[in-house]
Amino acid sequence: MSLAFLFPGQGSQAVGMGAELAEAFAESREVFGEVDEALGQSLSRLMREGPIEELTLTQNAQPALMAVSLAAMAALKGQFGVTVERAAFVAGHSLGEYSALAAAGALGLADTARLLRRRGEAMQRAVPVGAGAMASLIGPKADVALAEAAARAGEKAGVCVVANDNNAGNVVISGDKAAVDLAIAEAKTLGARAVPLNVSAPFHCPLMAPAAREMAEALAEVSISAPRAPVVTNVTARPTLDPDAIRALLVEQVTGRVRWRESIEWLAGEGGVTRFAEAGAGKVLTGMVKRIAPDSEAVSLNTPADFEAFAKALA
């Protein structure tokens, strides 16, 4: 079976995430320690003890979720002999793309932690709190075409675009608050349920341009190597091994659409992937895969028991 490792994005954070890995595996503890050192902060303690309000802050959630994903991959390699090279591809949702790149050796762990801290801070600074908004359009009719129609209606009041194409029935819009509010009303008229998201900024839309400029500067200062497995990127929904392309796409990703549905469709189709493994916190991506590619196998790797069962299945 052809394998792809997947890495979750913001929204999967929870107090206590990673604690079981740290207790069970020295390799995971080493990852958490290196991230703490890189940030000059006991992020691992915040992950373990909370409060959730502080953990959910973008500048904390982004490196924390990456740390759990890399702790999982370190345990898989050290304890079960499963390396990233076993995968035909890797992919991550939004910040998870950084996790994918770090897992595949394209970025160093400390650099990735610092980049995600800066990315979170830059995204938060880009738009004043309350000026932007995001909403999830849900239901059988909630596809990209409906979301784009709703966004066009919202554009009468400002910036409004499709931010995340997660799967059929779950598409996210982002932009100025007044524009998103108008788009929500239009989406309901078109037959979708619209749920405003509790986020601190309007991610993946043109309002994030200041953050994209800041990330271009930050990414210019770090070394990016060719990954040991091709990375299917959010912006293109296609794989790449080119470090220069990776650098440019990470900048474009800040304002661009997360093409997750297209990524999974490509992986399960042309990519030939039949087994997906979500490494890190939660099971959000596993659920999306089951909706996008129902004939494939999708598992979440959260606990030592998950790792053991996964390793046995690969043997």
C-alpha positions as CSV (number, residue, x, y, z in Angstrom):
1,M,0.0,0.0,0.0
2,S,1.3,3.4,-0.9
3,L,1.5,5.7,2.1
4,A,1.2,9.5,2.8
5,F,1.9,11.1,6.1
6,L,-0.5,14.1,6.9
7,F,0.1,16.8,9.5
8,P,-2.8,18.8,11.1
9,G,-3.3,22.6,11.3
10,Q,-4.7,25.1,13.7
11,G,-7.8,24.0,15.5
12,S,-6.5,20.6,16.5
13,Q,-4.8,22.0,19.7
14,A,-5.9,20.8,23.1
15,V,-4.5,21.0,26.6
16,G,-2.6,17.8,27.3
17,M,-1.7,17.1,23.7
18,G,1.7,15.4,23.4
19,A,1.7,14.4,27.1
20,E,1.3,10.7,26.5
21,L,4.1,10.8,23.9
22,A,6.4,12.6,26.3
23,E,5.7,10.1,29.0
24,A,6.3,7.1,26.8
25,F,9.1,8.0,24.5
26,A,12.5,9.6,25.0
27,E,12.6,10.6,21.4
28,S,9.4,12.7,21.8
29,R,10.8,14.3,25.0
30,E,13.8,15.4,23.0
31,V,11.7,17.1,20.3
32,F,9.7,19.0,23.0
33,G,12.9,20.0,24.7
34,E,14.5,21.3,21.4
35,V,11.4,23.3,20.6
36,D,11.3,24.8,24.1
37,E,15.0,25.8,23.7
38,A,14.5,27.3,20.2
39,L,11.6,29.5,21.5
40,G,13.1,30.3,24.9
41,Q,9.8,29.3,26.4
42,S,8.4,26.2,28.1
43,L,5.9,25.6,25.3
44,S,5.7,21.9,26.4
45,R,4.4,23.0,29.8
46,L,1.8,25.2,28.2
47,M,0.7,22.2,26.1
48,R,0.6,20.0,29.1
49,E,-1.1,22.3,31.6
50,G,-2.8,25.1,29.6
51,P,-4.7,27.3,30.0
52,I,-6.4,26.6,26.6
53,E,-6.8,30.4,26.0
54,E,-3.0,30.9,26.0
55,L,-2.4,27.7,24.0
56,T,-4.9,28.7,21.4
57,L,-3.1,32.0,20.7
58,T,-1.9,31.7,17.1
59,Q,1.8,32.3,18.0
60,N,1.6,29.4,20.5
61,A,-0.7,27.0,18.7
62,Q,1.3,26.9,15.5
63,P,4.7,25.8,17.0
64,A,2.9,23.6,19.5
65,L,1.0,21.6,16.9
66,M,4.2,21.2,14.9
67,A,6.0,19.9,18.0
68,V,3.4,17.2,18.6
69,S,3.6,16.1,15.0
70,L,7.4,15.9,15.0
71,A,7.4,14.2,18.4
72,A,5.1,11.5,16.9
73,M,7.4,11.1,13.9
74,A,10.5,10.8,16.2
75,A,8.8,8.1,18.2
76,L,7.7,6.2,15.1
77,K,11.3,6.2,13.9
78,G,13.1,5.5,17.1
79,Q,10.8,3.0,18.6
80,F,9.2,1.3,15.6
81,G,11.6,1.8,12.8
82,V,9.1,3.7,10.6
83,T,10.8,6.6,8.8
84,V,9.4,9.3,6.6
85,E,11.0,7.5,3.7
86,R,8.3,4.9,4.0
87,A,5.9,7.5,2.6
88,A,5.4,8.2,-1.1
89,F,4.3,11.8,-0.1
90,V,3.8,14.1,2.8
91,A,1.3,16.9,3.2
92,G,0.1,19.3,5.9
93,H,-2.9,21.6,6.4
94,S,-1.8,25.2,6.5
95,L,0.8,25.3,9.4
96,G,0.9,21.5,9.0
97,E,2.9,22.1,5.8
98,Y,5.8,23.3,8.0
99,S,5.4,20.1,10.0
100,A,5.5,18.0,6.8
101,L,8.6,19.8,5.6
102,A,10.4,19.4,9.0
103,A,9.4,15.7,9.1
104,A,10.8,15.2,5.6
105,G,14.1,16.9,6.6
106,A,13.6,20.0,4.4
107,L,13.6,22.3,7.5
108,G,15.4,21.9,10.8
109,L,13.3,21.5,13.9
110,A,14.5,24.7,15.7
111,D,14.1,26.7,12.5
112,T,10.6,25.4,12.0
113,A,9.6,26.3,15.6
114,R,11.0,29.8,15.2
115,L,9.3,30.3,11.8
116,L,6.0,29.2,13.1
117,R,6.3,31.5,16.1
118,R,7.0,34.4,13.7
119,R,4.3,33.3,11.3
120,G,1.7,33.3,14.1
121,E,2.8,36.7,15.4
122,A,2.9,38.2,11.9
123,M,-0.6,36.9,11.0
124,Q,-2.0,38.3,14.3
125,R,-0.4,41.7,13.6
126,A,-1.6,41.9,10.0
127,V,-5.2,42.7,10.8
128,P,-6.6,44.4,14.0
129,V,-8.6,42.1,16.2
130,G,-12.2,42.1,15.2
131,A,-11.6,43.7,11.8
132,G,-11.5,40.3,10.0
133,A,-13.5,37.1,10.2
134,M,-13.8,33.6,8.9
135,A,-16.8,31.3,8.5
136,S,-17.2,27.7,7.7
137,L,-19.9,26.8,5.1
138,I,-21.3,23.4,5.8
139,G,-23.8,21.0,4.3
140,P,-24.5,18.9,1.2
141,K,-24.6,22.0,-1.0
142,A,-21.5,23.6,0.5
143,D,-18.9,23.2,-2.2
144,V,-16.4,25.5,-3.8
145,A,-18.8,26.9,-6.3
146,L,-21.3,27.9,-3.7
147,A,-18.5,29.4,-1.5
148,E,-17.1,31.4,-4.4
149,A,-20.6,32.7,-5.1
150,A,-21.1,33.7,-1.5
151,A,-17.6,35.4,-1.4
152,R,-18.5,37.4,-4.5
153,A,-21.6,38.7,-2.7
154,G,-19.4,39.5,0.3
155,E,-17.0,41.5,-1.8
156,K,-19.5,44.4,-2.0
157,A,-18.4,45.1,1.6
158,G,-14.7,44.4,1.4
159,V,-12.3,41.5,1.0
160,C,-13.9,38.1,1.0
161,V,-12.4,34.9,-0.5
162,V,-12.4,31.1,-0.2
163,A,-9.7,30.3,2.3
164,N,-9.9,26.6,2.9
165,D,-11.3,24.0,0.5
166,N,-11.4,21.3,3.1
167,N,-13.8,18.7,1.6
168,A,-17.2,18.7,0.0
169,G,-19.5,20.0,2.6
170,N,-16.9,22.0,4.4
171,V,-15.5,25.2,2.8
172,V,-14.1,28.2,4.7
173,I,-14.3,31.8,3.7
174,S,-12.2,34.7,5.0
175,G,-11.9,38.4,4.8
176,D,-13.2,41.7,6.3
177,K,-15.8,41.1,8.9
178,A,-18.6,43.0,7.1
179,A,-17.8,41.2,3.9
180,V,-17.9,37.8,5.6
181,D,-21.1,38.6,7.3
182,L,-22.6,39.5,3.9
183,A,-21.3,36.3,2.4
184,I,-22.8,34.2,5.3
185,A,-26.2,35.7,4.5
186,E,-25.7,34.8,0.8
187,A,-24.5,31.3,1.6
188,K,-27.6,30.6,3.7
189,T,-29.8,31.8,0.8
190,L,-27.9,29.4,-1.5
191,G,-28.6,26.5,0.8
192,A,-25.6,26.1,3.0
193,R,-25.2,26.4,6.8
194,A,-22.7,29.1,7.8
195,V,-20.8,29.0,11.1
196,P,-18.6,31.9,12.1
197,L,-15.3,30.6,13.3
198,N,-13.7,31.7,16.6
199,V,-10.4,32.8,15.2
200,S,-8.2,35.8,16.0
201,A,-7.5,36.9,12.4
202,P,-8.8,36.2,8.8
203,F,-6.2,33.7,7.6
204,H,-5.5,32.7,4.0
205,C,-6.9,35.9,2.4
206,P,-5.3,39.0,0.8
207,L,-5.6,40.9,4.2
208,M,-2.6,38.7,5.3
209,A,-0.3,40.4,2.8
210,P,1.8,42.1,5.5
211,A,2.3,38.7,7.1
212,A,3.4,37.2,3.8
213,R,6.0,39.9,3.4
214,E,7.3,39.2,6.9
215,M,7.5,35.5,6.2
216,A,9.4,36.1,2.9
217,E,12.0,37.9,5.0
218,A,12.1,35.1,7.6
219,L,12.2,32.3,5.1
220,A,15.1,34.0,3.2
221,E,17.2,33.6,6.4
222,V,16.8,29.8,6.8
223,S,18.2,26.8,4.9
224,I,15.7,24.6,3.0
225,S,16.9,21.3,1.7
226,A,15.2,18.9,-0.7
227,P,12.7,16.9,1.3
228,R,13.2,13.1,1.7
229,A,9.6,12.6,0.5
230,P,7.8,14.9,-2.0
231,V,5.6,17.5,-0.3
232,V,2.1,18.1,-1.7
233,T,1.7,21.8,-1.2
234,N,-1.4,23.7,-0.1
235,V,-1.1,26.3,-2.9
236,T,-0.7,23.9,-5.8
237,A,-2.2,20.6,-4.6
238,R,0.8,19.0,-6.4
239,P,4.1,17.6,-5.1
240,T,7.5,19.3,-5.1
241,L,11.0,18.5,-4.1
242,D,12.5,21.9,-5.1
243,P,13.7,24.0,-2.2
244,D,13.3,27.3,-4.1
245,A,9.7,26.4,-5.0
246,I,9.0,25.4,-1.4
247,R,10.3,28.7,-0.1
248,A,8.1,30.7,-2.5
249,L,5.0,28.6,-1.9
250,L,5.3,29.0,1.9
251,V,5.1,32.7,1.3
252,E,2.2,32.4,-1.1
253,Q,0.4,30.1,1.3
254,V,-0.1,32.9,3.8
255,T,-2.6,34.7,1.6
256,G,-3.5,31.8,-0.7
257,R,-6.2,29.1,-0.6
258,V,-5.6,25.8,1.3
259,R,-6.5,23.3,-1.5
260,W,-6.9,20.4,0.9
261,R,-9.7,18.6,-1.0
262,E,-7.7,18.8,-4.3
263,S,-4.5,17.6,-2.5
264,I,-6.2,14.5,-1.2
265,E,-7.9,13.8,-4.5
266,W,-4.6,14.1,-6.2
267,L,-2.8,11.8,-3.7
268,A,-5.6,9.2,-3.8
269,G,-5.8,9.4,-7.6
270,E,-2.7,10.3,-9.6
271,G,-0.5,9.9,-6.6
272,G,-1.6,6.3,-6.0
273,V,-1.8,6.7,-2.2
274,T,-4.1,4.1,-0.6
275,R,-3.1,4.7,3.1
276,F,-3.1,8.0,4.9
277,A,-1.6,8.4,8.4
278,E,-2.2,11.7,10.4
279,A,0.7,12.3,12.7
280,G,0.1,14.6,15.6
281,A,-2.8,16.1,17.6
282,G,-6.4,15.1,16.9
283,K,-8.2,13.4,14.0
284,V,-9.4,16.3,11.9
285,L,-7.5,15.4,8.7
286,T,-8.4,11.7,9.1
287,G,-12.1,12.6,9.0
288,M,-11.5,14.8,5.9
289,V,-9.7,12.0,4.1
290,K,-12.5,9.6,4.8
291,R,-15.0,12.0,3.2
292,I,-12.7,12.9,0.2
293,A,-11.3,9.4,-0.6
294,P,-13.6,6.9,1.1
295,D,-11.9,3.9,-0.6
296,S,-8.6,4.7,1.1
297,E,-7.4,3.8,4.6
298,A,-7.0,6.7,7.0
299,V,-5.6,6.4,10.5
300,S,-4.7,8.9,13.3
301,L,-1.4,8.4,15.1
302,N,-2.0,9.9,18.6
303,T,-1.0,7.3,21.1
304,P,1.7,4.6,21.7
305,A,-1.0,2.0,20.9
306,D,-1.7,3.8,17.6
307,F,2.0,3.7,16.7
308,E,2.3,0.0,17.5
309,A,-0.7,-1.0,15.5
310,F,0.4,1.2,12.5
311,A,4.0,-0.3,12.5
312,K,2.6,-3.8,12.6
313,A,0.3,-3.0,9.7
314,L,3.2,-1.7,7.6
315,A,5.4,-4.8,8.4
